[in-house]
Amino acid sequence: MRFTIGKSLLALAIFAAAISAPQAEVFRTRKTVCLSVPARGSSESKACGINDCVAAFLPEDTTFAQGVEITVKIPQALAAYRNTIIYSIYNNITPVPTEKGIDYSGTEIYSGLYPGQLAWTIAIPLVKGNTMKASPYADKTLIPDASRGFVFLRNQLAMKGVPKSVMEAEFEVSAKAVLADYGALKVLAPADSGEYTVYVDEKPVTANEKGLVILKPGKRNVSIVSEKFRNETRAVMIAQGEVTELSLALQSVAPSVHVRAPEGTKIFVDGNEVQAGEALALEAGEHLFKFNLGGYEVTKKVAIQNGKSYNVSVNVDASVKEE
């Protein structure tokens, strides 16, 4: 008996979940309006009517996009019939929308009514924690799945019996990306720069998988700290929705050593012969310099340090005494 009750409760739970879960539907549209959303600014405006769909294709790089706004200019004929037309946001649209497409399947996740106004904005957030808001002139929807690079909106009549002028009227629609309130820094360093740490306003930061350090807009002090190169400090301006590139020509901290001697002098550093005038690549520490000229030999131990330059020279002078 207990088993029978448990089985019945399980069946009821499954039935209730099936009723409450959004169901995919198959529908036909009069036409599909495709809009290409630029990274900045608005798309071109296109005509769209009742029983049409709008597919807003996102920019390739959505790093700074927190949402999309579809702006609808409503003709007087439609504005006079407020709450007559429904707009709906869909997920899982199949196939991918094209201007020739009319048959689709998808799952409705949000719907609203066009008000009796001549302009209306449908704000579609793409990420959690966005700052997009509803207003008397705009509606904010739920977050759709935009992983395939577009958002999908469908228009439908909410009631029957509207005049022919309303059925034939058309909206003017456009779309734009809504930028989040941040920009990014990208540090461009030589391929042989090795490991280094980036500090912004004296705090260490880490780049994301695209090599970008996400920052609030404004002036920032950037420091590059490395054991291999001399530290660099720069002031940069971070702009909203833009990547600021910082190119570095890092200078090595290895000591710079130049040797000078009279012509014909043989020069040895730590037992290895070198040529006068050459810039020597030596590690920090103590090194033995030896000069041989005409049977004379001069030796000198020199302690060199990273980040410093040295000139090591030997002079042979003649002494003249009058008797």
FENJOVEN-V812473 format. One line per field, one symbol per residue. psi: psi as a letter, one per 30 degrees, with the letter a starting at -180 (. if undefined). burial: 1 if it has 16 or more other ideal C-beta (glycine too) atoms within 10 Angstrom, else 0. A space follows every 10 residues. Layout:
psi: ???
burial: ???
This chain:
psi: eeeeeeeeee eeeeeeeeef kkkklklkle lkjkkjjlek alllklkkak gllkjjklle jgegkfakkj kkjkleeeff ilgfkkkkkl lhkkakklff kfklklkkfk llkklhlfkk kjjjlfllgl gklllfgkkk aljljgfggl lkkkklkfll glleeeeflk ljklllkjkl ilalkjkjll fgfaklkkkj hgkklklafg gkjklkllkk kkkjkkfflk kkklklkkkk glkjkjkkik kkfkkkkkkk llkfkkkkjh fkklkkfkjk jklkakkkkk kkjhfkkkkk kkjllkglkk jklkkjkkkk kk.
burial: 0000000000 0000000000 0000001010 0111101010 0010010111 1111111110 0111111111 1101000110 1001111111 1010001000 1001011111 0101000001 1111110001 0100000011 1011010001 1111100000 0100010011 1011111111 0111101010 0000010101 0000100000 0111100001 0111010010 0100010100 1011010101 0011101010 1000101010 0001010001 0100001011 1110000000 0001000001 0101000000 000
